[in-house]
């Protein structure tokens, strides 16, 4: 009898365990929240509060991952929203949560059998907080790690603040959530992870057509802040923003839970998303493409074609022969830009229709021949190769691991890392260039290509005893840039016409100074970033 009771208890316990592991797909309502069960082999069960759309619990494989003091949500939470839920039967079964305010609709969708939240955000106006982001606030004891850049954005146990309220010192190194960023064009997935069976929670963005900033824009991806480990999808923000925000449908984007490695963009399937009824969704049949050939790209540089208008943006890398085919695009007329790496070399226009493929080539003319006396750096839209450029995306310029900023004197022909990637008006102003000429060349042109300017900084040149004109201030970007790990702005080019008799046979000196009507201390003083400097005729 005792054996039978023990056996019955064991069977009931096993059945209870099995029902907990292989839970049924569906939803219920309890305590003012909707409880959604994805019905997946690795169970994902989460709750959405009916008053404001906050996710207040996320259990994956029975482990609670949600930070208790704040929710996972859009922006900083909606405050209040009309929240509804439905089950939809299509090619698969889906559960859709819809959260509506006067200017924003947030969708949270699960597909039966998958440990994934499919997310989309429709806006008719920019949120009042000035940025549009999804933020998952998760438990740092369960998910302490960050992928792909690791500790650079882990700010827990910081001992002091370097700048603002977002750059800190941890173990003698500068850390910031901004140092987790990746260029849009390079995005695959970014994750937080941990646990005894190594769980990953990852954000995947199959496309950023309604975001702003273009292929080379970057923003915050993750941050272990101590109290919570935060995982983001930034759709727009004022962080070194170079174009207006876009409204409409942002997404779908994906928050995927995995214990079998890091999921990637290539495995993400959102082709079915139109089945669930989402405002602003444009199916493949309602889109078109552009194909063609890009020419005029400098040897050894990557070609990128970029299309944009007020409603959408797209990009693609060119093949080795210059050929390209765009992603599926919404109908409309687009500005079409060709870059060599990140440096703009051609612009045109193209109109795309639904169900159509338009053929349009694009040709750059920037690299036409000229007599170059010397050149420092490459016209690639990046400070690549200059001093500290290899570190600036992952640490503050004041970090002790940085090489000395100077002021520096660069002798033409020296290693490129002897030339600073940036001039900070209160740190290393000016930079000096020395070079020899076999004979006096007469009139010449000095071209200074920059990638980003802060506080109205721009270069003024002195050639031997001749001082060049002060150029006008560049377009204002109302944001910190280089101290937040970005080098990308509007990309100004300054051309200085040097009169005959200024350059001489033998030794010559050029100084490049930062000038500005603004001021600031150290690395928040007016500054600009170099792309390339060329003296030519």
Number of C-alpha atoms within 10 A of each C-alpha: 6 7 8 9 10 11 12 12 12 12 12 12 12 12 12 11 12 11 11 13 18 18 19 16 20 18 18 11 14 11 8 11 21 21 20 24 26 29 21 21 13 19 24 28 24 22 22 26 21 22 15 19 30 23 24 20 21 22 15 22 20 13 13 16 22 24 21 15 9 16 22 25 21 24 18 16 17 18 10 15 21 14 21 14 20 14 16 15 11 10 8 11 17 22 22 22 22 20 24 19 15 10 12 21 21 25 25 21 25 24 23 18 21 18 24 22 22 21 21 23 26 21 20 13 13 17 14 8 9 11 16 23 18 24 21 25 26 27 19 23 14 20 22 23 23 27 19 17 17 17 21 22 28 26 23 20 12 18 12 12 14 16 16 7 8 13 23 25 20 19 11 13 16 27 29 30 24 25 30 26 23 22 14 19 18 10 18 18 23 27 27 27 23 17 14 6 9 13 21 24 27 24 30 23 22 20 19 23 23 22 26 26 24 22 21 18 22 28 26 22 26 31 30 27 19 16 15 23 29 27 25 24 23 20 22 24 20 18 20 26 22 18 13 13 21 22 20 20 24 25 24 23 22 24 23 22 26 20 17 10 11 18 21 17 15 10 9 14 10 13 10 12 19 14 16 19 10 19 15 14 19 15 15 14 10 15 19 21 20 21 15 15 17 23 19 19 23 18 9 9 15 17 26 24 25 19 25 23 13 16 18 23 24 24 25 16 19 20 14 10 10 19 15 22 19 20 16 20 24 23 19 17 15 22 15 21 20 27 23 23 20 21 23 18 21 20 16 14 13 15 15 20 17 17 16 15 16 17 13 16 15 19 17 19 11 14 12 8 7 8 9 12 15 13 16 22 20 18 27 21 26 25 26 19 19 22 21 23 20 14 15 21 21 23 25 26 24 16 16 12 14 16 15 15 21 16 16 17 17 21 16 16 11 10 13 17 17 20 26 26 27 28 29 29 23 17 17 20 20 23 22 18 18 15 15 14 13 9 10 13 16 13 14 20 16 21 17 23 26 29 24 27 31 26 24 20 28 28 28 20 23 17 18 15 11 14 14 16 12 13 15 13 15 17 15 15 20 13 13 16 22 25 21 27 23 25 29 25 25 18 22 20 16 16 15 17 13 21 14 12 12 17 24 17 11 11 12 16 18 22 18 19 22 23 24 20 9 11 16 13 11 15 19 19 20 25 31 29 30 30 29 23 20 19 18 16 15
